[in-house]
Amino acid sequence: MTKLSTTTRAALKQAFPNLARDVKTFPVRDGEEPWTLHEMEEQAALLLEEKERLEGELKAADRELSDLLRNSGDGAGDDQADSGSSALEREQELTLVNNMRDLLGQTAHAIERIRNGAYATCEVTGLPIGKARLQAFPRATLSVEAKAREERR
Protein backbone atom coordinates (compact mmCIF):
# COMPACT_ATOMS: atom_id res chain seq x y z
CA MET A 1 0.00 0.00 0.00
CA THR A 2 1.22 3.44 -0.86
CA LYS A 3 1.14 6.35 1.53
CA LEU A 4 -0.99 9.20 0.26
CA SER A 5 0.26 12.74 0.72
CA THR A 6 -1.65 15.28 2.79
CA THR A 7 -2.40 17.21 -0.40
CA THR A 8 -3.80 14.10 -2.09
CA ARG A 9 -5.94 13.26 0.94
CA ALA A 10 -7.34 16.82 0.99
CA ALA A 11 -8.14 16.60 -2.73
CA LEU A 12 -9.86 13.23 -2.18
CA LYS A 13 -11.98 14.62 0.67
CA GLN A 14 -13.07 17.46 -1.57
CA ALA A 15 -13.77 15.26 -4.61
CA PHE A 16 -15.39 12.44 -2.62
CA PRO A 17 -16.93 13.96 0.54
CA ASN A 18 -18.89 10.78 1.39
CA LEU A 19 -16.14 8.24 0.71
CA ALA A 20 -15.59 7.29 4.36
CA ARG A 21 -19.30 6.45 4.65
CA ASP A 22 -19.75 4.90 1.19
CA VAL A 23 -16.72 2.60 1.34
CA LYS A 24 -18.59 0.48 3.89
CA THR A 25 -21.33 -0.20 1.32
CA PHE A 26 -19.09 -1.18 -1.62
CA PRO A 27 -19.68 -4.90 -2.19
CA VAL A 28 -17.00 -7.59 -2.45
CA ARG A 29 -17.12 -11.14 -3.76
CA ASP A 30 -17.22 -14.14 -1.46
CA GLY A 31 -13.83 -14.70 0.13
CA GLU A 32 -12.66 -11.10 -0.31
CA GLU A 33 -12.01 -8.72 2.57
CA PRO A 34 -14.22 -5.61 2.68
CA TRP A 35 -12.89 -2.43 1.09
CA THR A 36 -10.93 -0.26 3.51
CA LEU A 37 -10.97 3.51 3.33
CA HIS A 38 -7.25 3.50 2.47
CA GLU A 39 -7.77 1.04 -0.41
CA MET A 40 -10.60 3.12 -1.82
CA GLU A 41 -8.60 6.32 -1.42
CA GLU A 42 -5.82 4.68 -3.46
CA GLN A 43 -8.34 3.69 -6.16
CA ALA A 44 -9.84 7.16 -6.25
CA ALA A 45 -6.43 8.88 -6.32
CA LEU A 46 -5.29 6.61 -9.15
CA LEU A 47 -8.42 7.41 -11.17
CA LEU A 48 -8.10 11.17 -10.56
CA GLU A 49 -4.43 11.10 -11.61
CA GLU A 50 -5.32 9.05 -14.70
CA LYS A 51 -8.07 11.51 -15.62
CA GLU A 52 -5.70 14.46 -15.32
CA ARG A 53 -3.01 12.68 -17.36
CA LEU A 54 -5.46 11.68 -20.09
CA GLU A 55 -6.88 15.20 -20.32
CA GLY A 56 -3.36 16.58 -20.85
CA GLU A 57 -2.45 13.93 -23.41
CA LEU A 58 -5.75 14.44 -25.21
CA LYS A 59 -5.17 18.19 -25.52
CA ALA A 60 -1.71 17.55 -27.00
CA ALA A 61 -3.03 14.85 -29.35
CA ASP A 62 -5.90 17.11 -30.46
CA ARG A 63 -3.39 19.86 -31.30
CA GLU A 64 -1.23 17.40 -33.24
CA LEU A 65 -4.25 16.06 -35.12
CA SER A 66 -5.38 19.60 -35.95
CA ASP A 67 -1.91 20.36 -37.30
CA LEU A 68 -1.95 17.17 -39.39
CA LEU A 69 -5.38 17.99 -40.80
CA ARG A 70 -4.44 21.61 -41.44
CA ASN A 71 -1.28 20.57 -43.29
CA SER A 72 -2.95 17.78 -45.26
CA GLY A 73 -3.57 20.11 -48.20
CA ASP A 74 0.04 21.30 -48.35
CA GLY A 75 1.08 18.36 -50.49
CA ALA A 76 1.69 20.12 -53.81
CA GLY A 77 4.40 18.14 -55.49
CA ASP A 78 4.16 15.18 -53.08
CA ASP A 79 4.19 11.80 -54.74
CA GLN A 80 1.59 9.11 -53.99
CA ALA A 81 3.77 7.48 -51.33
CA ASP A 82 4.02 10.76 -49.41
CA SER A 83 0.27 11.30 -49.65
CA GLY A 84 -0.41 7.75 -48.49
CA SER A 85 2.03 8.10 -45.61
CA SER A 86 0.37 11.36 -44.53
CA ALA A 87 -3.08 9.78 -44.70
CA LEU A 88 -1.89 6.83 -42.61
CA GLU A 89 -0.36 9.18 -40.03
CA ARG A 90 -3.62 11.15 -39.78
CA GLU A 91 -5.64 7.96 -39.39
CA GLN A 92 -3.33 6.64 -36.67
CA GLU A 93 -3.50 9.94 -34.80
CA LEU A 94 -7.30 9.98 -35.11
CA THR A 95 -7.48 6.42 -33.74
CA LEU A 96 -5.21 7.40 -30.84
CA VAL A 97 -7.36 10.44 -30.03
CA ASN A 98 -10.57 8.39 -30.15
CA ASN A 99 -9.07 5.70 -27.88
CA MET A 100 -7.94 8.35 -25.40
CA ARG A 101 -11.42 9.89 -25.39
CA ASP A 102 -12.95 6.48 -24.68
CA LEU A 103 -10.49 5.84 -21.85
CA LEU A 104 -11.12 9.30 -20.42
CA GLY A 105 -14.87 8.65 -20.53
CA GLN A 106 -14.44 5.31 -18.73
CA THR A 107 -12.24 6.97 -16.12
CA ALA A 108 -14.71 9.80 -15.53
CA HIS A 109 -17.51 7.22 -15.25
CA ALA A 110 -15.56 5.26 -12.62
CA ILE A 111 -14.94 8.47 -10.65
CA GLU A 112 -18.65 9.27 -10.79
CA ARG A 113 -19.50 5.73 -9.61
CA ILE A 114 -17.27 6.23 -6.57
CA ARG A 115 -18.88 9.62 -5.96
CA ASN A 116 -22.43 8.26 -6.10
CA GLY A 117 -21.73 5.09 -4.11
CA ALA A 118 -22.20 2.65 -7.01
CA TYR A 119 -18.54 1.64 -7.40
CA ALA A 120 -17.77 -2.09 -7.19
CA THR A 121 -21.30 -3.06 -8.26
CA CYS A 122 -21.83 -4.67 -11.68
CA GLU A 123 -23.95 -2.42 -13.91
CA VAL A 124 -25.66 -5.45 -15.48
CA THR A 125 -26.19 -7.93 -12.66
CA GLY A 126 -26.01 -5.73 -9.56
CA LEU A 127 -23.55 -8.21 -8.04
CA PRO A 128 -20.06 -7.35 -6.75
CA ILE A 129 -17.49 -6.79 -9.50
CA GLY A 130 -14.71 -8.08 -7.30
CA LYS A 131 -12.06 -6.23 -5.40
CA ALA A 132 -9.16 -7.94 -7.18
CA ARG A 133 -10.68 -7.12 -10.59
CA LEU A 134 -11.12 -3.45 -9.67
CA GLN A 135 -7.61 -3.20 -8.27
CA ALA A 136 -6.30 -4.58 -11.59
CA PHE A 137 -8.70 -2.53 -13.76
CA PRO A 138 -10.23 0.36 -11.74
CA ARG A 139 -12.56 1.36 -14.59
CA ALA A 140 -14.37 -2.01 -14.67
CA THR A 141 -18.15 -1.75 -14.59
CA LEU A 142 -19.01 -5.42 -15.10
CA SER A 143 -18.43 -8.53 -13.02
CA VAL A 144 -16.31 -11.27 -14.57
CA GLU A 145 -19.46 -13.26 -15.36
CA ALA A 146 -21.24 -10.34 -17.03
CA LYS A 147 -18.11 -9.48 -19.03
CA ALA A 148 -17.77 -13.10 -20.18
CA ARG A 149 -21.42 -13.12 -21.32
CA GLU A 150 -20.89 -9.83 -23.17
CA GLU A 151 -17.83 -11.17 -24.97
CA ARG A 152 -19.67 -14.36 -26.05
CA ARG A 153 -22.25 -12.31 -27.95
Stockholm file with secondary structure:
# STOCKHOLM 1.0

chainA/1-153         MTKLSTTTRAALKQAFPNLARDVKTFPVRDGEEPWTLHEMEEQAALLLEEKERLEGELKAADRELSDLLRNSGDGAGDDQADSGSSALEREQELTLVNNMRDLLGQTAHAIERIRNGAYATCEVTGLPIGKARLQAFPRATLSVEAKAREERR
#=GR chainA/1-153 SS CCCCCHHHHHHHHHHCTTHHHHGGGCCCCTTCCCCCHHHHHHHHHHHHHHHHHHHHHHHHHHHHHHHHHHGGGCCTTCCHHHHHHHHHHHHHHHHHHHHHHHHHHHHHHHHHHHHTTCTTBCTTTCSBCCHHHHHHCTTCCSCHHHHHHHHHC
#=GC SS_cons         CCCCCHHHHHHHHHHCTTHHHHGGGCCCCTTCCCCCHHHHHHHHHHHHHHHHHHHHHHHHHHHHHHHHHHGGGCCTTCCHHHHHHHHHHHHHHHHHHHHHHHHHHHHHHHHHHHHTTCTTBCTTTCSBCCHHHHHHCTTCCSCHHHHHHHHHC
//
